[in-house]
Amino acid sequence: MVTKEPTASTFVFRREAGTWLTALVWHPRLKCWLPSGGHVENTENTEEAAIREAREETGLDILLLPGPAAPVPAGYPHKVLCAPWWITEMGASPDSHTASRHVHVDHVFAAVASSAQAAGTPAHTVRWFSRDDVTEEPGISQDSRLQVLELLARI
């Protein structure tokens, strides 16, 4: 049996001089540039985890951009969360949450930074990438590259 754990990742964007940029963090264990992200804690939902992880890893305050979703019917009585852009499964090596190989069920969000300046101290090295940077930088994971380029085509 394979353990599956919910995670949340967030591609953070900002506009500078007419160009969209995305903030990626250097993952010290995986040795590549990735969106901020991590495990969903027992006390939070995926939206809350996406916001928390972005703040912890980039130092940025963000506003999530809702992903594609059907509208909720009028009168629906429950809280509606921000829809992720994708939900994907990926194999994961042992980490601080699980000591054996497992699967991350990743809720992938897009967001805009409230400010270009960090509101807190980032836990990782953060770099802003343009579309050209994303296309050319060899240190960006290929799945992240594909996702960033797709999101940039939509914002």
C-alpha positions as CSV (number, residue, x, y, z in Angstrom):
1,M,0.0,0.0,0.0
2,V,1.3,3.5,-0.9
3,T,0.8,6.4,1.4
4,K,-0.7,9.4,-0.3
5,E,-0.3,12.8,1.3
6,P,-2.0,16.1,0.4
7,T,0.4,18.9,-0.6
8,A,-0.1,22.5,-2.0
9,S,2.2,24.3,-4.4
10,T,1.9,27.9,-5.5
11,F,3.2,29.7,-8.5
12,V,3.5,33.3,-7.4
13,F,3.4,36.0,-10.1
14,R,4.0,39.8,-10.2
15,R,4.0,42.3,-13.0
16,E,7.1,44.5,-13.5
17,A,7.5,47.0,-16.4
18,G,4.8,45.3,-18.4
19,T,6.3,41.8,-18.0
20,W,4.9,39.0,-15.8
21,L,7.5,37.3,-13.5
22,T,7.2,34.2,-11.4
23,A,8.9,33.6,-8.1
24,L,10.5,30.2,-7.7
25,V,12.4,28.8,-4.7
26,W,15.6,26.8,-4.7
27,H,14.9,23.4,-3.2
28,P,18.0,22.4,-1.3
29,R,17.3,18.7,-1.2
30,L,16.1,18.3,-4.8
31,K,18.6,20.9,-6.2
32,C,16.2,22.7,-8.5
33,W,13.9,25.7,-8.8
34,L,10.3,24.9,-7.9
35,P,7.2,26.8,-6.8
36,S,6.7,27.2,-3.1
37,G,4.9,24.3,-1.5
38,G,4.7,21.6,1.0
39,H,2.4,19.3,3.0
40,V,-1.1,20.3,4.1
41,E,-1.1,20.2,7.9
42,N,-4.0,18.5,9.8
43,T,-5.4,21.8,10.9
44,E,-5.7,23.4,7.4
45,N,-7.2,23.0,4.0
46,T,-5.2,23.2,0.7
47,E,-5.9,26.9,0.2
48,E,-4.6,27.7,3.7
49,A,-1.5,25.5,3.1
50,A,-0.8,27.2,-0.3
51,I,-0.8,30.6,1.4
52,R,1.2,29.5,4.4
53,E,3.8,27.7,2.3
54,A,4.2,30.7,0.0
55,R,4.7,33.0,2.9
56,E,7.2,30.7,4.7
57,E,9.3,29.9,1.6
58,T,9.2,33.2,-0.3
59,G,8.4,35.7,2.5
60,L,5.7,37.1,0.2
61,D,2.1,37.8,1.0
62,I,-0.1,36.5,-1.8
63,L,-3.6,36.6,-3.3
64,L,-4.7,33.2,-4.8
65,L,-6.1,33.3,-8.3
66,P,-9.0,30.8,-8.6
67,G,-8.4,28.0,-11.1
68,P,-11.0,26.8,-13.5
69,A,-14.1,25.5,-11.8
70,A,-17.8,25.2,-12.2
71,P,-19.8,27.9,-10.4
72,V,-21.4,26.8,-7.1
73,P,-25.2,26.7,-7.2
74,A,-27.1,29.6,-5.7
75,G,-27.8,29.0,-2.1
76,Y,-25.1,26.4,-1.6
77,P,-24.7,26.3,2.2
78,H,-21.0,25.5,2.6
79,K,-17.8,27.5,2.5
80,V,-16.3,27.4,-1.0
81,L,-12.4,27.3,-1.2
82,C,-10.3,28.7,-4.0
83,A,-10.0,26.1,-6.7
84,P,-6.5,24.9,-7.6
85,W,-5.4,25.0,-11.2
86,W,-4.4,21.4,-11.2
87,I,-4.4,18.4,-8.8
88,T,-1.6,16.0,-9.6
89,E,0.0,12.9,-8.1
90,M,3.8,12.5,-8.0
91,G,6.1,10.0,-6.4
92,A,8.0,11.4,-3.4
93,S,11.2,10.3,-1.7
94,P,11.4,10.1,2.1
95,D,11.0,13.5,3.6
96,S,10.4,15.2,7.0
97,H,6.8,14.0,7.0
98,T,7.2,10.4,5.8
99,A,10.2,8.2,6.2
100,S,9.5,6.0,3.2
101,R,8.6,6.6,-0.4
102,H,5.1,8.0,-0.8
103,V,2.9,10.0,-3.2
104,H,2.2,13.7,-3.0
105,V,-1.3,14.6,-4.1
106,D,-0.4,18.2,-5.1
107,H,-3.0,21.0,-5.3
108,V,-1.3,23.5,-7.6
109,F,-2.3,27.1,-7.2
110,A,-1.5,30.4,-8.9
111,A,-1.2,33.7,-7.0
112,V,-0.1,37.3,-7.3
113,A,2.2,38.8,-4.8
114,S,0.7,41.6,-2.8
115,S,4.0,43.4,-3.1
116,A,7.4,42.8,-4.8
117,Q,9.0,43.3,-1.4
118,A,9.0,40.3,1.0
119,A,6.8,40.8,4.1
120,G,8.8,38.2,6.0
121,T,12.1,36.4,5.8
122,P,12.1,33.7,3.2
123,A,13.1,30.2,4.2
124,H,14.7,29.5,0.8
125,T,16.5,31.4,-1.9
126,V,13.9,33.1,-4.1
127,R,14.4,34.3,-7.6
128,W,12.0,36.0,-10.0
129,F,12.0,34.5,-13.5
130,S,10.6,36.0,-16.8
131,R,9.0,33.9,-19.5
132,D,12.4,33.8,-21.3
133,D,14.2,32.8,-18.1
134,V,11.7,30.0,-17.5
135,T,12.3,28.7,-21.0
136,E,16.1,28.8,-20.8
137,E,17.0,28.2,-17.2
138,P,18.3,24.5,-16.9
139,G,17.8,24.4,-13.1
140,I,14.0,24.6,-13.3
141,S,12.2,21.2,-12.9
142,Q,10.6,20.3,-16.2
143,D,7.1,19.8,-14.7
144,S,7.3,23.3,-13.1
145,R,8.5,24.8,-16.4
146,L,5.5,23.3,-18.2
147,Q,3.1,24.6,-15.6
148,V,4.6,28.1,-15.4
149,L,4.5,28.5,-19.2
150,E,0.8,27.4,-19.3
151,L,-0.1,29.8,-16.5
152,L,1.7,32.7,-18.1
153,A,-0.3,32.0,-21.3
154,R,-3.5,32.4,-19.2
155,I,-2.8,35.5,-17.0
